[in-house]
Amino acid sequence: MSGLREKVLSYVSGKKGQQDGNGECWTLAENALKSAGAKTSWELTPNKKNFGSADYVWGKKIAKADVAAGDILQFKDYSWRVDGSDGSWQTMGYGHHTSVAIGQLNGLGTVRVLHQNVPDDNPNKKLVVENGVPLRDATWTSEGVTYTLKVKGTVSVYTPIK
């Protein structure tokens, strides 16, 4: 793991269960990069006029398959749905969201992340929480039920740079 990734990971791990800054998803990643001495999205994102809705740039863009702890994930109109052969289903998604990877892809194409301002059933969504986020379609069977996961939208993965 690169030194910058380690520093970003250390920062976000230390914030788990707390609110970082104003509690926005962007703030956690931005503060982690500042703390690591890396370039921030404010420095790297070209569209400053509409910055709040911009496609943030967090460093060097890398392939999703190469995601590692300390990398930044930027989601746009991203969602996933899991359908079970037993009729069960679940959906989740992010319109415009930023997360920090705390691991690598698992065999099902899911990465563990830390993030805040998460649009789920978290009663205090401004706290830094850990979740798994799928980055590709997958199928698996558990206890006799076959599950099919489909992802839609865009996720960009960035590794920190000086």
C-alpha positions in Angstrom: 0.0 0.0 0.0 1.3 3.4 -0.9 2.1 5.9 1.9 -0.7 8.2 0.8 -3.2 5.4 0.8 -2.1 4.4 4.3 -2.5 7.9 5.6 -6.0 8.3 4.1 -7.0 4.9 5.5 -5.7 5.9 8.9 -7.6 9.2 8.9 -11.0 7.7 7.9 -10.6 4.7 10.2 -10.0 7.1 13.1 -13.3 8.8 12.3 -15.5 5.7 12.3 -18.6 6.3 14.4 -18.0 10.1 14.5 -19.1 13.0 12.3 -16.2 14.5 10.3 -16.6 18.2 9.7 -20.1 19.1 8.4 -21.0 15.4 7.9 -21.1 15.6 4.1 -19.6 12.6 2.2 -17.2 14.9 0.4 -15.8 16.3 3.6 -14.6 13.0 4.9 -12.6 12.3 1.7 -11.4 15.9 1.4 -10.1 16.0 5.0 -8.5 12.6 4.6 -6.5 13.7 1.6 -5.5 17.0 3.3 -4.4 15.1 6.4 -2.3 12.8 4.1 -0.6 15.7 2.3 -2.3 14.6 -1.0 -3.9 16.8 -3.6 -7.6 17.3 -2.8 -10.7 17.3 -5.0 -10.9 21.1 -4.6 -7.5 21.3 -6.3 -8.1 18.6 -8.9 -11.8 19.1 -10.0 -12.0 21.5 -13.0 -15.6 22.7 -12.6 -15.5 25.1 -9.6 -18.6 27.1 -10.7 -21.0 24.2 -9.9 -18.6 22.4 -7.6 -21.3 20.9 -5.3 -22.7 18.8 -8.2 -19.4 18.3 -10.1 -17.9 15.0 -10.9 -15.1 15.3 -8.3 -11.6 14.2 -9.2 -9.7 12.7 -6.2 -6.3 11.8 -7.7 -5.2 9.4 -10.4 -8.2 7.4 -11.9 -7.7 3.7 -11.8 -9.6 0.6 -12.8 -12.3 -0.6 -10.4 -10.6 -4.0 -10.2 -7.5 -2.3 -8.8 -9.3 -0.5 -5.9 -7.3 -0.7 -2.6 -7.7 0.6 0.9 -7.2 4.4 0.9 -8.6 4.9 -2.6 -11.6 7.3 -3.1 -14.8 6.2 -4.9 -17.0 8.7 -6.6 -20.5 7.6 -7.4 -22.9 9.2 -9.9 -26.5 7.9 -10.4 -25.3 4.6 -9.0 -27.6 1.9 -7.8 -27.8 -1.9 -7.3 -30.5 -4.4 -7.0 -30.4 -7.9 -5.6 -33.1 -10.4 -6.6 -33.5 -13.8 -4.9 -34.9 -16.9 -6.6 -37.3 -17.0 -3.6 -38.9 -13.7 -4.6 -36.9 -11.5 -2.2 -35.3 -8.3 -3.4 -33.3 -5.3 -2.1 -32.2 -2.0 -3.7 -29.8 0.7 -2.7 -28.1 3.6 -4.5 -26.3 6.9 -4.4 -27.1 9.9 -6.7 -23.9 11.8 -6.0 -21.7 10.3 -3.3 -18.2 9.8 -2.2 -16.7 6.9 -0.2 -13.2 5.8 0.9 -12.2 2.1 0.3 -10.9 0.2 3.3 -10.1 -3.0 1.5 -10.0 -4.6 -1.9 -12.7 -6.3 -4.0 -13.9 -9.6 -2.7 -14.9 -12.5 -4.9 -18.4 -11.1 -5.5 -17.0 -7.7 -6.6 -17.9 -5.8 -3.4 -15.5 -3.4 -1.6 -15.8 -2.3 2.1 -15.9 1.5 2.5 -16.1 4.1 5.1 -18.4 7.1 4.4 -20.8 9.6 5.9 -24.1 11.1 4.9 -25.2 7.7 3.7 -28.7 7.5 2.4 -29.8 4.4 4.2 -31.7 3.5 7.4 -28.9 4.9 9.5 -30.6 7.0 12.2 -27.7 9.5 12.3 -26.6 9.5 8.7 -23.9 12.1 9.3 -21.7 9.6 11.3 -18.9 7.7 9.5 -20.1 4.2 8.9 -18.7 1.1 7.2 -20.6 -0.7 4.4 -20.0 -3.0 1.5 -20.6 -1.6 -2.0 -20.8 -3.8 -5.1 -18.8 -2.6 -8.1 -20.0 -5.2 -10.6 -22.8 -7.7 -11.3 -22.7 -11.0 -9.5 -24.6 -14.2 -8.9 -24.3 -16.5 -5.9 -26.3 -19.2 -4.0 -26.8 -19.2 -0.2 -29.0 -21.7 1.7 -30.7 -22.9 -1.5 -31.5 -19.4 -2.8 -29.8 -18.0 -5.9 -29.2 -14.2 -5.8 -28.6 -12.0 -8.8 -27.0 -8.6 -8.2 -27.1 -5.9 -11.0 -25.4 -2.5 -10.8 -26.2 0.6 -12.7 -24.6 4.0 -13.0 -21.1 5.3 -12.7 -18.4 4.8 -10.1 -14.9 6.2 -10.6 -12.0 5.1 -8.4 -9.1 7.4 -7.6 -5.8 6.7 -5.9 -4.3 9.7 -4.0 -1.5 11.7 -5.5 0.9 14.4 -4.3 
